[in-house]
Amino acid sequence: MTEEKRKFLFSLYYTLGFLLLLWIIKIVEVAFGISFIRYGLLPHHLSGLIGIITYPLIHANFSHLISNSIPLLFLGLGLLYFYPESAFKVFAIIYFLSGILIWLFARTAYTIGASGLVYGLVTFFFFSGIIRRDNRSIALALVVTFLYGGLVWGVLPIDKTISWEGHLFGSLTGILCAFLFRKHDPPAKRYDWEDEPDDDKPEKLEIS
């Protein structure tokens, strides 16, 4: 097995493992007719502190879960594959720090769902491209911007039924991670042909 294939399978294994956990929780809710909303994150209440750990795992319905699962699949896979040294640290910081910020500063209403993680990973990829400026990071930033650039509207208080604070704090922690881990995960190997001069380029004319 090649190193690249091993990296891909490792990344896929952990990403699918997290998604499987989200789906098991939702299926249990539906199968037993119970609700885990009370384990969501309730800002400013001591009873809501448990939600810092549990809120990204709980979703309102299957539509909500699917809307988060698809981007998490691609973003999680990309994070583990392209940033293996910092991937778990980045994920943990976005997961827990955004929850702490929500508990401190958000409205007093239950926050649930992994969309804060999605926003955090999107901004991590985008700002990593800006800060690092290597070919790999820039390419990833462009791809993520193309796929999820429209998410920027989710950090604005347009729809009061959506936790825009979760989106905002997820995004801010993603930016923080891009800065903190800017020197981790060295750029991808450059090939010889990238540094070779262009033979078709005309030589500079010198006049004596």
C-alpha positions as CSV (number, residue, x, y, z in Angstrom):
1,M,0.0,0.0,0.0
2,T,1.4,3.4,-1.0
3,E,1.9,6.2,1.5
4,E,-0.8,8.4,-0.3
5,K,-3.3,5.6,-0.1
6,R,-2.6,5.0,3.5
7,K,-3.1,8.7,4.3
8,F,-6.4,8.7,2.4
9,L,-7.7,5.7,4.2
10,F,-6.7,7.1,7.5
11,S,-8.4,10.4,6.8
12,L,-11.5,8.6,5.5
13,Y,-11.7,6.3,8.5
14,Y,-11.8,9.1,11.1
15,T,-14.1,11.3,9.1
16,L,-16.6,8.6,8.5
17,G,-16.3,7.6,12.2
18,F,-17.4,11.0,13.3
19,L,-20.2,11.1,10.9
20,L,-21.4,7.7,11.9
21,L,-21.6,8.9,15.5
22,L,-23.8,11.8,14.4
23,W,-26.1,9.5,12.5
24,I,-26.3,6.9,15.3
25,I,-27.4,9.7,17.7
26,K,-30.2,10.9,15.4
27,I,-31.4,7.3,14.6
28,V,-31.6,6.6,18.4
29,E,-33.7,9.7,18.9
30,V,-36.1,8.7,16.2
31,A,-36.2,5.0,16.9
32,F,-37.0,5.5,20.6
33,G,-39.1,8.7,20.2
34,I,-36.9,10.8,22.5
35,S,-35.2,14.2,22.1
36,F,-31.7,15.2,23.0
37,I,-32.3,18.9,22.6
38,R,-31.9,19.3,26.3
39,Y,-28.2,18.3,25.8
40,G,-27.8,21.3,23.4
41,L,-25.7,24.3,24.4
42,L,-27.7,26.8,26.5
43,P,-25.7,30.0,26.9
44,H,-25.3,31.6,30.4
45,H,-26.7,28.6,32.3
46,L,-24.6,26.2,34.2
47,S,-26.8,23.3,33.1
48,G,-25.9,24.3,29.5
49,L,-22.2,23.8,30.0
50,I,-22.5,20.1,29.0
51,G,-23.6,21.4,25.6
52,I,-20.1,22.5,24.9
53,I,-19.3,18.9,24.4
54,T,-22.6,17.6,23.1
55,Y,-24.2,20.3,20.9
56,P,-22.4,19.5,17.6
57,L,-23.6,15.9,17.9
58,I,-27.3,16.8,18.1
59,H,-29.5,17.8,15.1
60,A,-33.1,18.9,14.8
61,N,-34.0,16.5,12.0
62,F,-32.5,14.4,9.2
63,S,-32.5,17.3,6.8
64,H,-30.4,19.3,9.3
65,L,-28.0,16.3,9.7
66,I,-27.6,15.8,6.0
67,S,-26.9,19.4,5.3
68,N,-24.0,19.2,7.8
69,S,-22.8,15.7,6.9
70,I,-22.0,16.4,3.3
71,P,-19.6,19.3,3.9
72,L,-18.2,17.6,6.9
73,L,-17.3,14.6,4.8
74,F,-15.2,16.7,2.3
75,L,-13.8,19.2,4.8
76,G,-12.9,16.5,7.4
77,L,-11.3,14.4,4.7
78,G,-9.3,17.3,3.4
79,L,-8.2,18.4,6.9
80,L,-6.8,15.0,7.8
81,Y,-5.3,14.4,4.4
82,F,-3.6,17.7,3.7
83,Y,-2.9,18.9,7.3
84,P,-2.2,15.7,9.2
85,E,0.1,17.2,11.8
86,S,-2.4,19.8,13.0
87,A,-5.7,18.2,12.0
88,F,-6.8,16.9,15.4
89,K,-5.7,20.0,17.2
90,V,-7.6,22.2,14.7
91,F,-10.7,20.1,15.0
92,A,-10.6,20.2,18.8
93,I,-10.0,23.9,19.1
94,I,-12.9,24.7,16.7
95,Y,-15.1,22.2,18.5
96,F,-14.6,23.3,22.0
97,L,-13.6,27.0,21.7
98,S,-16.5,27.9,19.5
99,G,-18.8,26.2,22.1
100,I,-17.3,28.2,24.9
101,L,-17.7,31.4,23.0
102,I,-21.3,30.5,22.3
103,W,-22.0,29.8,25.9
104,L,-20.5,33.2,26.9
105,F,-21.9,35.5,24.3
106,A,-24.8,34.0,22.4
107,R,-28.5,34.5,22.9
108,T,-30.2,32.4,25.6
109,A,-31.5,29.7,23.4
110,Y,-30.4,26.1,22.7
111,T,-27.8,25.8,20.0
112,I,-27.4,22.4,18.3
113,G,-25.8,21.0,15.2
114,A,-22.3,20.7,13.6
115,S,-22.6,23.8,11.4
116,G,-20.2,25.7,13.6
117,L,-17.6,23.0,12.7
118,V,-18.4,23.4,9.1
119,Y,-17.8,27.2,9.3
120,G,-14.7,26.7,11.3
121,L,-13.2,24.3,8.8
122,V,-14.1,26.5,5.8
123,T,-12.4,29.6,7.3
124,F,-9.4,27.5,8.3
125,F,-8.9,26.3,4.8
126,F,-9.5,29.8,3.3
127,F,-7.2,31.7,5.7
128,S,-4.6,29.0,5.6
129,G,-4.3,29.7,1.9
130,I,-3.9,33.4,2.5
131,I,-1.4,33.0,5.3
132,R,0.7,30.1,4.0
133,R,0.7,31.1,0.3
134,D,2.0,27.7,-0.8
135,N,0.5,26.2,-3.9
136,R,-1.4,23.4,-2.0
137,S,-3.0,25.8,0.5
138,I,-4.0,28.3,-2.1
139,A,-5.6,25.6,-4.2
140,L,-7.5,24.2,-1.3
141,A,-8.6,27.7,-0.3
142,L,-9.9,28.3,-3.9
143,V,-11.8,25.0,-4.0
144,V,-13.4,25.6,-0.6
145,T,-14.4,29.2,-1.5
146,F,-15.9,27.9,-4.7
147,L,-17.9,25.2,-2.9
148,Y,-18.9,27.0,0.3
149,G,-18.4,30.7,-0.3
150,G,-22.1,31.3,0.1
151,L,-21.9,30.3,3.7
152,V,-20.7,33.8,4.5
153,W,-24.3,35.0,4.9
154,G,-24.8,32.5,7.7
155,V,-22.7,34.6,10.1
156,L,-25.2,37.5,9.9
157,P,-28.3,37.7,12.1
158,I,-30.7,37.4,9.2
159,D,-32.7,34.4,10.4
160,K,-33.4,34.3,14.2
161,T,-34.2,30.6,14.1
162,I,-30.6,29.8,13.0
163,S,-27.7,30.0,15.4
164,W,-25.8,32.6,13.5
165,E,-23.6,33.0,16.6
166,G,-22.5,29.4,16.2
167,H,-21.5,30.1,12.6
168,L,-19.7,33.3,13.6
169,F,-17.7,31.8,16.5
170,G,-17.0,28.7,14.4
171,S,-15.6,31.0,11.7
172,L,-13.5,33.0,14.2
173,T,-11.9,29.9,15.7
174,G,-11.1,28.6,12.2
175,I,-9.3,31.9,11.5
176,L,-7.4,31.6,14.8
177,C,-6.4,28.0,13.9
178,A,-5.1,29.1,10.5
179,F,-2.8,31.6,12.3
180,L,-1.8,29.3,15.1
181,F,-0.9,26.4,12.9
182,R,0.5,28.3,9.9
183,K,4.0,26.7,10.4
184,H,2.7,23.2,10.8
185,D,2.3,20.7,7.9
186,P,5.1,21.9,5.5
187,P,4.1,22.6,1.9
188,A,3.8,19.7,-0.5
189,K,6.9,18.6,-2.3
190,R,7.8,20.7,-5.3
191,Y,8.8,18.8,-8.4
192,D,11.8,19.6,-10.5
193,W,9.7,20.7,-13.5
194,E,8.2,23.5,-11.3
195,D,11.6,25.1,-11.0
196,E,12.8,24.6,-14.5
197,P,13.0,27.7,-16.7
198,D,10.6,28.0,-19.6
199,D,12.6,27.2,-22.7
200,D,10.0,28.8,-24.9
201,K,10.4,32.2,-23.2
202,P,12.4,34.6,-25.4
203,E,15.8,35.6,-24.1
204,K,16.2,39.1,-22.8
205,L,17.6,41.4,-25.5
206,E,20.8,43.2,-24.5
207,I,21.9,46.3,-26.3
208,S,25.5,47.4,-26.0
